[in-house]
Amino acid sequence: MASKLRQYIINNSITFSLFIVYSGFIFLKVENLDNYNFYEGKIIGIRNITSSHTAGRGGPVLINRNIPEVEYYKDNDTIRYDQGELRLVTNFELNEKVTILENKEDEYENKIYSLFYYWIDFNELILCLLAFLFIYGYIKNFIK
């Protein structure tokens, strides 16, 4: 049995590595949801921000991003804030209903519960890539 599992892992090292990293990532993200309270809210505005950055010898680089402004209700209060973090995709529409995650320990730490605002973060993607490379390298070099 162990021999068949070892042979499967060796023959499917990329798939196995991706499965291990994906399983760990999803487990940690689901466990992290316990740290948040959930509230219903809506997108009340979308601001387009353009910033200029100098890149080496070239001229300035303009970066556009849309920042959703969110409103949600908590204990008969209306709370408004903007989700100003840089994200891969901001595809919200005006008056779209969203779920807001509010940190139980810090009520000023809020996130929109969506694919690119909760589930996928730049830093986590980099860590997942490094974990994948480590596991894949371990399989290729040490499991024979």
C-alpha atoms as a printed R data frame, in Angstrom:
    type eleno elety resid chain resno       x      y       z
1   ATOM     1    CA   MET     A     1   0.000  0.000   0.000
2   ATOM     2    CA   ALA     A     2   2.736  2.487   0.965
3   ATOM     3    CA   SER     A     3   4.617  1.561  -2.193
4   ATOM     4    CA   LYS     A     4   1.592  2.351  -4.379
5   ATOM     5    CA   LEU     A     5   1.049  5.679  -2.604
6   ATOM     6    CA   ARG     A     6   4.725  6.566  -2.983
7   ATOM     7    CA   GLN     A     7   4.627  5.695  -6.685
8   ATOM     8    CA   TYR     A     8   1.456  7.756  -7.164
9   ATOM     9    CA   ILE     A     9   3.064 10.761  -5.446
10  ATOM    10    CA   ILE     A    10   6.204 10.442  -7.592
11  ATOM    11    CA   ASN     A    11   4.211 10.114 -10.843
12  ATOM    12    CA   ASN     A    12   1.814 12.950  -9.972
13  ATOM    13    CA   SER     A    13   4.106 15.251  -7.993
14  ATOM    14    CA   ILE     A    14   2.705 18.498  -9.409
15  ATOM    15    CA   THR     A    15  -0.906 17.481  -8.768
16  ATOM    16    CA   PHE     A    16  -0.085 16.177  -5.303
17  ATOM    17    CA   SER     A    17   1.852 19.347  -4.386
18  ATOM    18    CA   LEU     A    18  -0.999 21.564  -5.587
19  ATOM    19    CA   PHE     A    19  -3.508 19.478  -3.638
20  ATOM    20    CA   ILE     A    20  -1.507 19.746  -0.399
21  ATOM    21    CA   VAL     A    21  -1.048 23.528  -0.732
22  ATOM    22    CA   TYR     A    22  -4.683 24.110  -1.769
23  ATOM    23    CA   SER     A    23  -6.015 21.968   1.100
24  ATOM    24    CA   GLY     A    24  -3.883 23.791   3.647
25  ATOM    25    CA   PHE     A    25  -4.833 27.194   2.227
26  ATOM    26    CA   ILE     A    26  -8.577 26.483   2.306
27  ATOM    27    CA   PHE     A    27  -8.355 24.990   5.804
28  ATOM    28    CA   LEU     A    28  -6.598 28.085   7.164
29  ATOM    29    CA   LYS     A    29  -8.981 30.516   5.429
30  ATOM    30    CA   VAL     A    30 -12.075 28.691   6.733
31  ATOM    31    CA   GLU     A    31 -10.612 28.543  10.252
32  ATOM    32    CA   ASN     A    32  -9.876 32.284  10.064
33  ATOM    33    CA   LEU     A    33 -13.567 33.037   9.460
34  ATOM    34    CA   ASP     A    34 -14.169 32.383  13.180
35  ATOM    35    CA   ASN     A    35 -12.327 35.660  13.890
36  ATOM    36    CA   TYR     A    36 -14.987 37.735  12.110
37  ATOM    37    CA   ASN     A    37 -18.577 38.856  12.587
38  ATOM    38    CA   PHE     A    38 -20.701 38.867   9.426
39  ATOM    39    CA   TYR     A    39 -22.885 41.833   8.429
40  ATOM    40    CA   GLU     A    40 -24.968 42.596   5.370
41  ATOM    41    CA   GLY     A    41 -23.992 45.716   3.483
42  ATOM    42    CA   LYS     A    42 -23.969 47.322   0.066
43  ATOM    43    CA   ILE     A    43 -21.664 49.216  -2.239
44  ATOM    44    CA   ILE     A    44 -22.643 52.896  -2.051
45  ATOM    45    CA   GLY     A    45 -19.938 54.284  -4.307
46  ATOM    46    CA   ILE     A    46 -16.930 53.436  -6.407
47  ATOM    47    CA   ARG     A    47 -14.079 55.916  -6.538
48  ATOM    48    CA   ASN     A    48 -11.507 55.759  -9.316
49  ATOM    49    CA   ILE     A    49  -8.061 56.687  -7.999
50  ATOM    50    CA   THR     A    50  -5.075 57.340 -10.260
51  ATOM    51    CA   SER     A    51  -1.608 57.473  -8.781
52  ATOM    52    CA   SER     A    52   1.678 58.278 -10.490
53  ATOM    53    CA   HIS     A    53   4.862 56.338  -9.769
54  ATOM    54    CA   THR     A    54   8.330 56.806 -11.218
55  ATOM    55    CA   ALA     A    55   9.784 53.564 -12.532
56  ATOM    56    CA   GLY     A    56  13.556 53.668 -13.012
57  ATOM    57    CA   ARG     A    57  14.714 55.649 -16.052
58  ATOM    58    CA   GLY     A    58  11.332 55.687 -17.697
59  ATOM    59    CA   GLY     A    59   8.675 58.277 -17.200
60  ATOM    60    CA   PRO     A    60   5.936 58.109 -14.642
61  ATOM    61    CA   VAL     A    61   3.701 55.045 -14.508
62  ATOM    62    CA   LEU     A    62   0.021 55.706 -13.909
63  ATOM    63    CA   ILE     A    63  -1.884 53.139 -11.871
64  ATOM    64    CA   ASN     A    64  -5.695 53.227 -11.837
65  ATOM    65    CA   ARG     A    65  -7.755 51.427  -9.273
66  ATOM    66    CA   ASN     A    66 -11.364 51.411  -8.228
67  ATOM    67    CA   ILE     A    67 -12.038 51.642  -4.523
68  ATOM    68    CA   PRO     A    68 -15.466 50.475  -3.363
69  ATOM    69    CA   GLU     A    69 -17.191 52.513  -0.663
70  ATOM    70    CA   VAL     A    70 -19.217 50.255   1.606
71  ATOM    71    CA   GLU     A    71 -22.103 50.780   3.990
72  ATOM    72    CA   TYR     A    72 -23.293 48.227   6.523
73  ATOM    73    CA   TYR     A    73 -25.517 48.156   9.562
74  ATOM    74    CA   LYS     A    74 -24.483 47.122  13.057
75  ATOM    75    CA   ASP     A    75 -26.513 47.561  16.259
76  ATOM    76    CA   ASN     A    76 -28.801 50.207  14.696
77  ATOM    77    CA   ASP     A    77 -25.751 52.151  13.433
78  ATOM    78    CA   THR     A    78 -24.836 52.776   9.830
79  ATOM    79    CA   ILE     A    79 -21.121 52.324   9.218
80  ATOM    80    CA   ARG     A    80 -19.430 53.596   6.067
81  ATOM    81    CA   TYR     A    81 -15.874 53.019   4.960
82  ATOM    82    CA   ASP     A    82 -13.839 52.533   1.810
83  ATOM    83    CA   GLN     A    83 -11.983 49.335   1.027
84  ATOM    84    CA   GLY     A    84  -8.802 51.060  -0.135
85  ATOM    85    CA   GLU     A    85  -6.498 48.072  -0.410
86  ATOM    86    CA   LEU     A    86  -4.898 47.251  -3.751
87  ATOM    87    CA   ARG     A    87  -6.606 44.149  -5.157
88  ATOM    88    CA   LEU     A    88  -6.293 42.143  -8.353
89  ATOM    89    CA   VAL     A    89  -9.892 42.726  -9.408
90  ATOM    90    CA   THR     A    90 -12.503 45.177  -8.219
91  ATOM    91    CA   ASN     A    91 -15.702 44.276 -10.019
92  ATOM    92    CA   PHE     A    92 -18.431 45.627  -7.775
93  ATOM    93    CA   GLU     A    93 -21.431 47.577  -8.978
94  ATOM    94    CA   LEU     A    94 -23.257 50.426  -7.285
95  ATOM    95    CA   ASN     A    95 -25.906 49.216  -4.770
96  ATOM    96    CA   GLU     A    96 -24.610 45.647  -4.966
97  ATOM    97    CA   LYS     A    97 -25.304 43.710  -1.783
98  ATOM    98    CA   VAL     A    98 -22.161 42.368  -0.110
99  ATOM    99    CA   THR     A    99 -21.256 40.586   3.091
100 ATOM   100    CA   ILE     A   100 -18.894 42.473   5.385
101 ATOM   101    CA   LEU     A   101 -16.458 40.745   7.713
102 ATOM   102    CA   GLU     A   102 -15.656 42.709  10.869
103 ATOM   103    CA   ASN     A   103 -12.792 41.498  13.026
104 ATOM   104    CA   LYS     A   104 -14.045 40.497  16.485
105 ATOM   105    CA   GLU     A   105 -10.956 41.957  18.187
106 ATOM   106    CA   ASP     A   106 -10.671 45.159  16.126
107 ATOM   107    CA   GLU     A   107 -13.971 46.577  14.868
108 ATOM   108    CA   TYR     A   108 -12.081 48.916  12.523
109 ATOM   109    CA   GLU     A   109 -10.624 46.017  10.546
110 ATOM   110    CA   ASN     A   110 -13.222 45.214   7.893
111 ATOM   111    CA   LYS     A   111 -13.175 43.198   4.701
112 ATOM   112    CA   ILE     A   112 -15.611 42.530   1.929
113 ATOM   113    CA   TYR     A   113 -16.321 38.813   1.834
114 ATOM   114    CA   SER     A   114 -15.497 38.107  -1.801
115 ATOM   115    CA   LEU     A   115 -12.946 36.242  -3.884
116 ATOM   116    CA   PHE     A   116 -10.424 39.066  -4.254
117 ATOM   117    CA   TYR     A   117 -11.030 40.832  -0.936
118 ATOM   118    CA   TYR     A   118 -10.996 37.867   1.441
119 ATOM   119    CA   TRP     A   119  -9.992 34.630  -0.247
120 ATOM   120    CA   ILE     A   120  -7.084 35.774  -2.442
121 ATOM   121    CA   ASP     A   121  -4.400 38.060  -1.044
122 ATOM   122    CA   PHE     A   122  -1.059 38.939  -2.694
123 ATOM   123    CA   ASN     A   123   1.024 37.827   0.292
124 ATOM   124    CA   GLU     A   124  -0.848 34.554   0.611
125 ATOM   125    CA   LEU     A   125  -0.413 33.824  -3.098
126 ATOM   126    CA   ILE     A   126   3.331 34.279  -2.750
127 ATOM   127    CA   LEU     A   127   3.410 31.995   0.311
128 ATOM   128    CA   CYS     A   128   1.344 29.371  -1.532
129 ATOM   129    CA   LEU     A   129   3.746 29.480  -4.472
130 ATOM   130    CA   LEU     A   130   6.733 29.055  -2.145
131 ATOM   131    CA   ALA     A   131   5.009 26.188  -0.312
132 ATOM   132    CA   PHE     A   132   4.220 24.515  -3.644
133 ATOM   133    CA   LEU     A   133   7.830 24.829  -4.790
134 ATOM   134    CA   PHE     A   134   9.100 23.466  -1.470
135 ATOM   135    CA   ILE     A   135   6.770 20.445  -1.503
136 ATOM   136    CA   TYR     A   136   7.409 19.750  -5.185
137 ATOM   137    CA   GLY     A   137  11.170 20.008  -4.673
138 ATOM   138    CA   TYR     A   138  10.993 17.724  -1.651
139 ATOM   139    CA   ILE     A   139   9.087 15.093  -3.621
140 ATOM   140    CA   LYS     A   140  11.444 15.253  -6.599
141 ATOM   141    CA   ASN     A   141  14.627 15.110  -4.490
142 ATOM   142    CA   PHE     A   142  13.822 12.966  -1.472
143 ATOM   143    CA   ILE     A   143  11.028 10.542  -2.336
144 ATOM   144    CA   LYS     A   144  12.344  7.711  -4.409
